[in-house]
Amino acid sequence: MDFTYSEEQRMLADSLRRFVDTEYTFTQRRNSTRGGGSFDRKIWSALAEMGVLGLTVPPEFGGFGHGAASQLVVQRELGRGLVAEPVIPSAVMATAVLAAYGSTAQQQAWLPALAAGERVLVLAYLEPVTRYRPEAARASAERRDDGYVLNGIKSLAWHGAAADALLVSARIAGSNDLALFLVPRGAPGLTVAAYPTMDGLHAADLKLSNVLVGADAVIGQPADGLAALEHGIDHGIAALCAEAAGAMDKLIAITGEYLRNRHQFGKPLASFQALQHRMADMLVQSELALSMAYVAAQALTEPDLAARRRMLSGAKVVVARAGRFIGQQAVQLHGGMGMTDELEVGDYFKRLAMVDVLLGDSDYHLARYCVAMAA
């Protein structure tokens, strides 16, 4: 896979960077994430107009049909600006599931609307006792006439309250099949409890009490649920790694500017060798994280399941560790100011800290890596 920017990718990256610098400033982001809403519809529409939401949607459904390399370009720029809109859960993960496993009717109904920013669709697969394991879902789906009745609890649905519908995993009663169901946000029996997370994003817990859906709500075949779910999660991991790499780039730039402007003993802090060494260590970790983001993106085209899991889990662990290191160093290099809420360095630190727990923490991915190595 060629990760050298094409002319089209460079233009897209430049457009996104200008948009973030002018339309998604520190103050605007704070107002958006702390205003009680889960995301800014105006920003969402602007991202749709720039092609971000339809980047990987097939052209026949109103998208651009780009692959993982272009997705990395986009997510890296969004990460630099800490864009809080549900791009990864909806435009990356849910779109990947529908494009690969959805029926023609489901694709026609949802993919053009997702590309245009008219609808938001997210995955709901985590449960309080499953510890990131999608195959361990306990929510049930009982066949009823020409449909299914869903019961169960889902937790930490990323931007779940903002979704127009959710892709809910449930085990079909009387079988071992794990199916994925498209459940409208306003379905009778579905209760959504939303809350903010520490990094300014939003999540939701779901309770399904006798939620009735038609047979056409099943994504693909009932036995395809786990494969479809893992397909979406894999794309989410690759996008999250790229987003984190962009956030690290920006945080290093913020810290370098602070050290150049802050003076001590008549000299800028950037002139002290000990601090230069710490900045160099941050840069090394940032480059390592970007390299692993490339590995994660390339994994999406890897046909061997064990190799794909090794690449994605390895990348996720390395990027999470690099993000935590850079975030901690940035806060320390800002001194006492780094602990205050007035500086955006804290926002980047929180987002990078959350990279570890999103889509599987390091313990989960290390175990997954070991299993894949033995396969």
N, C-alpha and C positions, 0 to 999 in steps of 0.2 A: 504494500500500500504506500503510495506516494504522499508524504505529508508536506511537501513543498507547496506553498500557497500558489494557486492559480490566480490569474488576473481577476476572475470573478470572485474568488474567495478573499482576495486582498481588498477588493472594493467593498465587499460585505463587512469585513472586519473593520475597515476604516469608517464605514457608515455607522456601525454599532458603537464604535468608540466615541464618535462625535455625538451620537444620540445620548449615550450615558453621561458624557461630560456636560451636556447642555440641558438635557431633560430629566436626568436621574441623579441630581446632585445629592450631597449628603443630607441637606435639609429636607429635600423632597422625599428622599427614601425614609427618613425618620418619620415624617408626617404620615406617609403611607402605611408603614409597618406598625405604627403605634396608634393609628386612627380607629382601630376596631374592625376594619374590613380586612378580608384575607388577601386581597390584591387590588391594584388600581386598574379599573377597566379602560381608562384612557391610555395608559401605558400598554396594556394588553392589545388594544386595537393598533397602536403604533407598531408593536412587534409583528403583528399580523401583516401590516402594510409593507414592512421591510422583508417579509418572506421567512421570518424566523419560525413561525408556527407551522408553516407548510413546507419546511425545508426537506423533510424526508417523506412527505406524503406523495404517492405516485402521481405523475402528471395527469392521468386520466381522472383523478379525483380532485383536481384543482391545486396540486402541490408542485414541487420542483424536482422530486425524485433524487435528491442528493444522498450520499452515503455518509459513512462514519467520519471520513476526513473533514467534510464540511461541517458536520455536527461539532467536531472538536473545535474548529475555528470559532463557531458561534458561541459555544458554551464557555470558551476561554474568555471571550470579550464580556459576556454576561457576568462571569465570575469576577472580573476586574471591577465591575460596578456594583457587586452584591445585589443584582436584580432579584427581587423577592417574588416575582410572579411565577405561577405554576408551570413554567416551561418544561422542566424535566418530567414531573409526574404526568402532564397531559400531552404536550407536544412531542415528547420523546417516548416515554414508556407506554402510555395508552395507545398512541399512534402506531408504535411498533407492533403491539399486540393485534390491533385491528387490521393493519396492513398485511400481516403474515397469516393470521388465523381467522379473521372475521369472514362472515358470509358476504356474498356480493351485495345483498340488501343492506347489511350492517355497514359495509364500507361506503355504499352510496348515501346512506342516511347520515353518517357521522364524519367521514374523512373530509369532505369539502367544508363542513361547518367548523371542524377543528382547525383546518388550514386558514380559514377566514377569521378565526377568533370569535366566532359566534357561539361556540359551546366549549365547555371544559369537561374532560373525562379523566378520571384518576383510578388507580388500582386500590383495592381494599382487601388485603390478604393477611395482614398481621393479626394475631390474636394474643391475649394476655399470657398464654402458656406455651406459645409455639417457638419463641426465641429465634426469630428470623427465618425459621424453616417453613417454606411455603407448602411442603408436602405434608405437614403436620396439622393442617387445618381441621377444626372440629365442627365448624358451621355445617349444617345439614341442608340437603335439598331433597324433598320428598316429591315423587311424581304425583301429579294431581290432574286427571283428565288430560287436557292437551298442554299442560304447563307444569310448573314446579312451585312448591311452597318452601320458602327459605326461612331458616331459624338459626340464630347464633349471634355472636359478638365479634366485632372487628375493632382493632385499636390502631392508633397512629396512622390513620389514612392521610397521607400527605396532601394538604389542601382539600381535604374531603368536604368541608363545608362550602367551598366555592364551586364544587362540581355540579354540573347539570345531570350527570349520571355517574355511576360507579361500576367498576368491574370487580365483582365480588366472587371470591373463591368459596366453594362449598362442596362437601362430599355427598355424592348421590346415595341416598338410603338404599341399603341392600346390595351395594357394590363397593369396590375399592376405587372407583373413578372419582377424580377430583375435577370438577367442572368450573368454568368461569362464566358468570352470568352478568349481563348488562342490566343494571337496576336503576330506574329513574330516581332522581333525588327526592321527588315528592311521592314516591310509592307508599300506599297505606301500609302501616306497620313498620316503616323504617324511621328510626330515631337517630338524629345526628347531633352529637355534642362537640362543639368546636372549642378550641383553646389555642393561644399563642405558644410558640416554643421560644427558648431562650435566645435564639439567633434572629428573631424578628419574623420568622415564618409562621405558618399555621398548620395544625393537624386536627383530626377529628376522630372520635370514637363512635362506632355505629352499633346499634342494636336492631336486629331483624327479628320481628315477631310475626310469624305467619305472613310473610311478604310473598304475594302471588305474582309470578312472572310467567309469560308465555314460553312455549318451546322455542320460539324464535329469539329468545334472550340469551340462549346458550352460544358462547363464542366457539365456532367450529363444531367439532363433535364433543360429546361429554367427556370422552377419554383424553381430549387434547388440553384440558385445563392446566395441568401442571407444566406441560411443555410451553404453552402460550404464556403462562405466568413467568416462567424462568426467562423466556425470550424478552419480555418487557423489562424484567429486573436487570438482565445483562446490559441492555441498552441504557438503562438508568445509571448503572455503575460507571460505564464508560463516560457518559455525559457528566456525572458528578466529579469524576477525576479531572476532566478538562476544566470544569468550573472552578474546582479547588486550585488548579495550577494558575488560572487567571487571578484568583484572589491573592495568591502568594506573590505573584508579580507586583500587583498593586500595593500590597502591604510593605514589600521591600522598598518600593519607590517612596511611599509615605515616610517610612522610617529614615531612609537616606536623606530626604529633604529636611526632616526634623534635625538630624545630626549636623547638617550643613548650616542650619540657621541658628541653632542653639549654641551659645558661647559659654565657656568656662575658663577661668584664668586667662582671659583675653584671647582665647583661641576657640574656633568652632569645634564642637565635639567630634566631628568627622576627622579631625587631624590627629586624634589619639589612636595609637596603633592597636591597643587592646580592643577598642570598639570597631576598628577596621576589620580585625580578625573575626569578630562576631558577625559582622555584616557579610563577610566572605563565606562563613559557615551557612548563613541563611541563603545566600545565592546558590551554593552547592546543593542544598536540599531542594531549592526551587527547581533547579535544572533536573535533578533526579525525579522530582514529581512530574515534571512535564514529559520526561522520557517515558515514565510509566503510564501517563495518560495516552501517549502514542501506542503503547503496548495494549492498553485496554481497548482502544478504538480498533486496532488491528484484530483483536480477539473476536470481534463481532463477525468477521468473515472466516474464522477458523472452523472447518467442518468437523474436526475431532472434538467431541464433547469434553473429554478429560483435559485436553490441551487448552480449550477455551476457558474452562473453569480455573485452571492453573494461572493463566494469563490475567484473568479478571480479578481473581482473589489476591494474587500477588500484587497487582497494581493497586488495588483498594487499600491493602495494608500499608504499602510504602507511602502512598499519597497521604493517608491519614496521619502517619507518623511525621512526615515532613510538614504537614499543615500545623500540627500541634507544636512542633519545634519552632517554626517560624513565627507563629502567633505568640508563643511565650517570650521569645527573644525580642519581638517588636515591642511588647508591653514593657519589658525590662529596660530596653534601650530608651524608651520614652520617660523613664524614671517615674516619679510620682504622678506626672501628668498621664501616664499610660493607664493608671487605675481609675481615671475619671470618666464620666459619661459624656463629657463635652467633646472628646476626641473620637474620630471614627476608627481609630486603631482597635478599640474594644469591639466594635461591630465585626471587624474582620476576624478578630480572635475567636469570637463566639461562633461565627459561621464555620471557620476552619475546625474548631473543636467538634462541631456537630457532624462533620464529614465522617468521623469514625463510626458514629452510631446509625447513620442513615444507610439503609439497604444492606445491613449486616455489619456488625462491629468487627474489630480485628480478631477477637477470639473465634468468632464464627468463621471468618474467612481463612484464618490459619488452619483450622480443622478441615475446612473444605479443600484447601490447598493440599494438605497431607493425604486426604482420601483420593484426590485426583492424581497425585504422584504415584500412589500405589495401584492405580487402575491400569 
